Amino acid sequence: MNGGVETALVIGATSDIGRAIVHTLALLEALDAITHAHGGRVYLAKDACCAPERVRQGYPPT
């Protein structure tokens, strides 16, 4: 392959990954909202994508 085609393939793949990440993060936020609405909370040892305000809602100061 020539450099132009390879570059286009890499840019296209990167763009697809970026869109997938955005959709995945939106899905995770929606699932966190459902969990919180039903009295649940996130498991901090496993959840690296939770928004700070969602953590505060699930773990209020004592």
C-alpha positions in Angstrom: 0.0 0.0 0.0 1.1 3.5 -0.5 1.3 6.0 2.4 -1.9 7.9 1.5 -4.1 4.8 1.7 -2.5 3.6 4.9 -2.9 7.1 6.5 -6.6 7.2 5.4 -7.3 3.8 7.0 -5.6 4.9 10.2 -7.6 8.1 10.4 -10.8 6.3 9.6 -10.2 3.7 12.3 -9.3 6.4 14.9 -12.5 8.3 14.1 -14.6 5.1 14.5 -12.9 4.4 17.9 -13.6 8.0 19.0 -17.3 7.7 18.2 -17.5 4.3 19.9 -15.9 5.8 23.1 -18.4 8.7 23.1 -21.3 6.3 22.8 -19.9 3.9 25.4 -19.5 6.8 27.9 -23.0 7.9 27.3 -24.3 4.4 27.8 -22.3 4.1 31.1 -23.8 7.4 32.3 -27.3 6.2 31.5 -26.7 3.0 33.4 -25.3 4.9 36.4 -28.4 7.1 36.4 -30.7 4.0 36.4 -28.7 2.5 39.2 -28.9 5.6 41.2 -32.6 6.0 40.6 -33.2 2.6 42.1 -31.2 3.3 45.2 -27.9 1.7 44.0 -24.5 3.2 43.8 -21.4 2.6 41.8 -18.6 0.3 42.9 -15.6 2.7 43.1 -13.0 0.0 42.9 -14.2 -1.0 39.4 -15.8 2.2 38.0 -13.3 4.5 36.4 -15.9 6.4 34.3 -18.3 7.6 36.9 -18.9 11.3 37.0 -17.9 13.1 40.3 -21.5 14.2 41.0 -22.7 10.7 40.7 -20.1 9.5 43.3 -21.3 12.3 45.6 -24.9 11.2 45.2 -24.0 7.6 46.0 -21.6 8.4 48.8 -22.8 11.5 50.7 -20.7 12.9 53.5 -21.4 11.2 56.8 
